[in-house]
Amino acid sequence: MIKISVIVPVHNTEPFLKECLDSVINQTLQEIEIICINDGSTDNCFLILENFKEEDGRIIILNQENKGAGAARNSGLKIAQGEYLAILDSDDIYDITMLEKMYERAEEMQAEFVICLSTAFDNSTMKTWNIMWSALEIEKNVFSYKDILKRRQNFDFFSGWSWDKLFRKSFIEQYQLRFQEISHSNDGYFVIMAMYSAKRISILREPLVKHRVNRENSIETSHDKNPLCFYEMHRAIKDGLEKLGIFYAIKKRYIIWVLRHSLWVLSIIEKPASFIKIYSKIQDDIFQENSISNATFHFFDDALLYDEIKKIAEQSATEYLFNQRNSARKERDILQKERDLLQNECGHLHHSLDLLKKEQFRMRSDFICLQNEYDKLRQERYALLNSLSFRLGRMLTWLPRKVRNKIGLT
């Protein structure tokens, strides 16, 4: 029986693919199939996949023209035979116990999907850190979205990616969940809809996946190519929540999340034309569709978000960027003044340190003089105690001293 189908979309990740596949084929849980979708790679990824398949019969290779990670994952979902589904990016790495522990947790809790902890790995600096999300506050072994409705925000309750989760296949088929076939943000719909559809979610509090970040040509760095994919994701999620019949119960949370996510996308864009497209989409569509123009501070309950949304509502993209530049200049001037003050303080401290060093040198010189004087006096005392005259004097005064001691004279 195939317990887990591991779906791995592959596109031009030759430097990382071997390490990724090694982490899968060496899992302590062996009853798995590994579906690798070669999504139009132009490097040696296909050759690497072929070599692995020769060594491990559990590997299945699908070839397709480059359609993006969402389409590649969907191709894997179509043929998956496992009881559960795991979806791994081809530059990420599983702990060798990942699938066994996730499977056991899912079976124990009868969960529709399980989430584990993870660490991020910076491909440039080689630094690692723990990835945090607010769901870690949940103490229940099993929960659903209804258990978190009292919290201010739960759309980003755990990050909207799929590689740290194990999904029960029957659950995915029941709700006909598929990835959006867009160039980026293609797993947000799948994961968020799974969260709001599931009745039994469980967290395994162990870091079992290492997620690679900050590498060239990754999906995470492709927002400038198709800047409005995030909007397509928002609309798909809204439609999905309406079909589930729960949208109006969580509408405010949805709107706040949409605004936060839109501002985040706006902040990471690097090309001016893409920035203008996103800014216009926020002003012309996102604000209007979510009735933001007349929203008060109490709706946002967050001063920073409210101020940022107010700026975008009232300013053109040019005015917004101009004011952002002026704010940055003011912050720069403040930082320069603080730097100058610190430099002055450092100058005073260096001067004080020089004075202390001089005083230390003087005190050391005085100490050496005193030490020399002390040594000289010791030598004179030693010479005196060992002189013939001193010894004779001691002999001659012995009897008088004895008598004085006897009668109590000093």
C-alpha positions in Angstrom: 0.0 0.0 0.0 1.3 3.5 -0.9 0.9 5.5 2.3 2.1 8.9 0.9 2.5 10.4 -2.6 5.3 13.0 -2.6 4.7 15.5 -5.4 7.8 17.4 -6.5 7.5 20.1 -9.3 10.9 20.6 -10.9 12.1 23.6 -12.9 15.7 24.5 -13.4 16.9 23.6 -9.9 19.9 21.5 -10.9 22.2 22.7 -8.1 19.7 21.6 -5.4 17.7 18.8 -6.9 20.0 15.9 -5.8 20.0 17.0 -2.2 16.2 17.4 -2.3 15.6 13.9 -3.8 18.1 12.3 -1.4 16.1 13.6 1.5 12.9 12.0 0.0 14.2 8.5 -1.0 16.0 8.1 2.3 12.9 8.6 4.4 12.3 6.3 7.3 8.8 5.7 5.9 9.4 3.7 2.7 5.9 3.0 1.5 5.8 6.1 -0.7 5.7 7.1 -4.3 7.7 10.1 -5.6 6.1 11.9 -8.5 8.5 14.3 -10.1 7.1 16.7 -12.7 9.8 18.1 -15.0 8.2 21.4 -15.8 10.1 22.3 -19.0 13.5 22.5 -17.3 16.3 23.7 -19.6 19.2 22.6 -17.4 20.2 19.0 -16.4 17.2 18.4 -14.1 15.7 15.7 -16.4 19.0 13.8 -16.5 19.2 13.9 -12.7 15.6 12.6 -12.4 16.4 9.8 -14.8 19.5 8.7 -12.8 17.5 8.7 -9.6 14.7 6.7 -11.3 17.2 4.0 -12.3 18.2 3.6 -8.7 14.7 3.8 -7.1 11.6 2.3 -8.7 9.3 4.4 -6.5 10.1 7.5 -8.7 7.7 8.5 -11.4 8.7 11.2 -13.9 6.2 13.4 -15.8 7.4 15.7 -18.5 5.5 18.8 -19.5 6.1 22.2 -21.1 6.8 24.9 -18.6 3.4 25.9 -17.1 4.5 26.8 -13.6 4.6 25.1 -10.2 0.8 25.2 -9.8 0.1 23.3 -13.1 3.0 20.9 -12.2 1.5 20.1 -8.8 -1.9 19.5 -10.4 -0.4 17.0 -12.8 1.0 15.1 -9.9 -2.3 15.2 -8.0 -4.1 13.6 -11.0 -2.0 10.4 -10.8 -1.2 10.2 -7.1 -2.1 6.9 -5.5 -1.1 7.5 -1.9 -3.4 7.7 1.1 -1.8 11.1 1.9 -0.3 13.8 -0.2 3.0 15.7 0.4 4.1 18.5 -1.9 7.8 19.5 -1.8 9.6 22.2 -3.7 12.6 20.8 -5.6 15.1 23.1 -3.7 13.8 22.2 -0.2 14.9 19.4 2.1 13.0 17.0 4.3 14.3 15.6 7.6 14.6 11.9 7.0 11.8 11.2 9.6 9.4 13.8 8.2 7.0 11.6 6.4 6.9 8.9 9.0 6.2 11.4 11.8 3.6 13.3 9.8 1.8 10.1 8.8 1.7 8.8 12.4 0.3 12.1 13.6 -2.4 12.2 10.9 -3.4 8.6 11.7 -3.4 9.2 15.5 -5.5 12.4 15.3 -7.5 11.3 12.2 -6.6 14.7 10.8 -7.4 15.9 7.3 -4.1 17.6 7.2 -1.1 18.0 9.5 1.4 20.9 9.7 5.0 20.7 11.0 7.5 23.3 12.0 10.3 24.3 9.6 13.5 26.3 9.3 14.5 28.8 6.6 17.9 28.5 4.9 19.4 31.5 3.2 21.1 30.3 0.0 23.5 33.3 -0.1 24.5 33.7 3.6 24.1 30.1 4.7 22.2 31.3 7.8 19.2 29.4 9.2 16.3 30.5 11.4 13.0 29.1 12.7 9.9 30.0 10.7 7.2 31.2 13.0 3.4 31.6 12.6 0.6 32.4 14.9 -1.0 28.9 14.9 1.7 27.9 17.4 -0.5 29.5 20.0 -3.1 26.8 19.6 -2.9 24.3 22.4 -5.5 21.8 21.1 -4.2 18.6 19.4 -6.9 18.9 16.8 -8.7 22.1 15.7 -10.6 23.8 12.8 -11.0 27.4 11.7 -14.0 27.7 14.1 -11.6 27.4 17.0 -9.7 30.5 16.0 -12.6 32.9 15.1 -12.1 34.9 18.3 -8.6 35.9 17.1 -8.2 39.1 15.2 -6.6 37.5 12.2 -6.5 33.9 11.0 -6.1 34.0 7.2 -2.3 34.0 7.8 -2.8 31.7 10.8 -0.1 29.5 9.3 1.9 30.4 6.2 0.1 29.8 2.9 2.6 27.3 1.4 2.2 23.6 1.0 5.6 22.1 1.6 5.3 21.8 5.4 1.9 20.0 5.3 0.5 16.5 4.8 -3.0 16.3 3.3 -5.3 13.3 3.4 -6.1 12.6 -0.3 -9.8 11.8 0.3 -10.1 15.2 1.9 -8.5 17.0 -1.1 -10.8 15.1 -3.5 -13.9 15.7 -1.4 -13.4 19.5 -1.8 -11.8 19.2 -5.3 -8.9 21.4 -4.2 -6.4 22.2 -6.9 -3.5 24.7 -7.2 -4.1 27.9 -9.3 -2.1 27.7 -12.5 -0.5 31.1 -12.2 3.2 32.0 -12.1 3.4 32.8 -8.4 1.1 32.8 -5.3 -0.3 29.6 -6.8 -0.4 27.6 -3.5 -2.3 30.3 -1.5 -5.7 29.3 -2.7 -5.0 25.6 -2.1 -3.7 26.0 1.4 -6.2 28.6 2.6 -9.2 26.7 1.2 -7.9 23.5 2.9 -7.7 25.4 6.2 -11.3 26.6 6.0 -12.6 23.3 4.7 -11.0 21.0 7.2 -12.7 19.9 10.4 -9.6 18.3 11.9 -6.2 20.0 11.6 -3.2 19.1 13.7 0.2 20.6 14.4 3.4 18.5 14.8 5.7 20.8 16.8 9.0 19.6 15.3 11.1 21.3 12.6 11.0 18.7 9.8 11.6 20.8 6.6 14.4 23.1 5.6 13.1 25.8 3.2 15.6 27.5 0.9 15.2 31.2 0.4 17.1 34.0 -1.4 18.1 32.1 -4.5 18.0 33.5 -8.0 15.1 32.6 -10.4 12.9 31.2 -7.6 9.1 31.6 -7.8 9.4 33.9 -4.7 11.4 36.4 -6.8 9.1 36.4 -9.9 6.4 38.8 -8.8 7.6 41.5 -11.3 7.0 39.2 -14.2 3.2 38.8 -13.5 2.5 41.4 -10.8 -1.2 40.8 -10.5 -1.2 37.1 -9.7 -1.8 38.0 -6.0 -5.1 39.6 -7.0 -6.2 36.4 -8.9 -5.5 34.5 -5.7 -7.6 36.8 -3.6 -10.6 36.6 -5.9 -10.3 32.8 -6.1 -10.3 32.5 -2.3 -13.3 34.8 -2.0 -15.2 32.7 -4.5 -14.2 29.5 -2.7 -15.3 30.8 0.7 -18.6 31.9 -0.7 -19.2 28.4 -2.1 -18.4 27.0 1.4 -21.0 29.4 2.8 -18.7 31.0 5.3 -17.4 34.2 3.6 -19.7 36.6 5.4 -18.9 35.2 8.8 -15.2 36.0 8.2 -15.5 38.9 5.7 -13.7 41.4 7.9 -10.8 39.0 8.4 -10.6 38.4 4.7 -10.5 42.2 3.9 -7.8 42.9 6.5 -5.7 40.0 5.1 -6.2 41.1 1.5 -5.0 44.6 2.4 -2.0 43.4 4.3 -1.0 40.9 1.6 -1.5 43.6 -1.1 0.8 46.0 0.8 3.4 43.2 1.2 3.4 42.5 -2.5 3.7 46.3 -3.2 6.7 46.4 -0.9 8.7 43.6 -2.6 8.2 44.8 -6.2 11.4 46.1 -7.9 10.2 47.4 -11.3 8.4 50.7 -11.6 5.9 49.5 -14.1 4.9 46.6 -11.9 4.6 48.9 -8.9 2.2 51.2 -10.8 0.0 48.2 -11.9 -0.3 46.9 -8.4 -0.9 50.4 -6.9 -3.7 51.0 -9.5 -5.2 47.6 -8.8 -5.4 48.4 -5.1 -6.9 51.8 -5.7 -9.3 50.9 -8.5 -10.5 47.4 -7.6 -9.4 46.1 -4.2 -10.7 49.2 -2.4 -13.9 49.3 -4.3 -14.7 45.6 -4.0 -14.1 45.6 -0.3 -15.7 49.0 0.5 -12.5 50.4 1.9 -12.9 54.1 1.0 -15.3 54.8 3.9 -13.8 52.4 6.4 -12.8 54.0 9.8 -9.9 53.4 12.1 -12.0 51.1 14.2 -12.5 48.7 11.3 -8.7 48.3 10.9 -7.8 48.3 14.7 -4.3 48.9 13.6 -2.8 52.4 13.3 0.0 51.5 10.9 -2.3 49.6 8.5 -4.9 52.4 8.7 -2.4 55.1 7.9 -0.9 53.2 5.0 -4.3 52.5 3.4 -5.4 56.1 3.9 -2.3 57.3 2.1 -3.0 55.0 -0.9 -6.7 56.0 -1.0 -5.8 59.7 -1.1 -2.6 59.8 -3.2 -1.6 58.9 -6.7 1.3 56.5 -7.1 3.6 59.4 -7.9 2.5 61.4 -4.8 2.8 58.2 -2.7 6.3 57.5 -3.9 7.3 61.2 -3.6 6.1 61.3 0.0 7.8 58.0 0.8 11.0 59.4 -0.5 10.6 62.5 1.7 9.9 60.3 4.7 12.9 58.3 3.9 15.0 61.5 3.7 13.7 62.7 7.0 14.5 59.3 8.6 18.0 59.4 7.0 18.6 62.9 8.4 17.5 61.8 11.8 19.8 58.8 11.6 22.7 61.0 10.4 22.2 63.3 13.4 22.0 60.3 15.8 25.2 59.0 14.1 26.9 62.4 14.6 25.9 62.5 18.2 27.3 59.0 18.7 30.5 59.9 16.9 30.9 62.9 19.3 30.2 60.7 22.3 32.7 58.3 20.9 35.2 61.2 20.6 34.6 62.1 24.2 35.0 58.6 25.3 38.2 58.2 23.3 39.6 61.4 25.0 38.6 60.1 28.4 40.2 56.8 27.6 43.4 58.6 26.6 43.4 60.4 29.9 42.8 57.2 31.8 45.6 55.5 29.9 48.0 58.5 30.9 46.8 58.3 34.5 47.4 54.6 34.4 50.9 55.0 33.1 51.7 57.6 35.7 50.3 55.4 38.5 52.3 52.5 37.2 55.5 54.7 37.2 54.8 55.7 40.8 54.2 52.1 41.7 57.5 51.0 40.1 59.3 53.8 42.1 57.6 52.7 45.3 58.4 49.1 44.6 62.1 50.0 44.0 62.2 52.0 47.3 60.6 49.1 49.1 63.1 46.7 47.7 66.0 49.0 48.7 64.7 49.3 52.3 64.3 45.5 52.5 67.9 45.1 51.4 69.1 47.7 54.0 67.1 45.9 56.7 68.5 42.6 55.7 72.1 44.0 55.7 71.5 45.6 59.1 70.1 42.4 60.7 73.0 40.4 59.5 75.7 42.9 60.5 78.3 42.1 63.2 77.5 45.2 65.2 73.7 44.4 65.3 74.4 40.8 66.5 76.8 42.0 69.2 74.3 44.6 70.3 71.6 42.0 70.6 74.0 39.8 72.7 74.9 42.7 75.1 71.3 43.8 75.6 69.9 40.3 76.1 70.2 40.3 79.9 68.7 43.7 80.4 65.8 42.9 78.1 65.2 39.7 80.0 65.0 41.6 83.3 62.7 44.2 81.9 60.3 41.5 80.6 60.4 39.8 84.0 59.4 42.8 86.0 56.9 44.0 83.4 58.9 47.0 82.0 58.8 47.8 78.4 
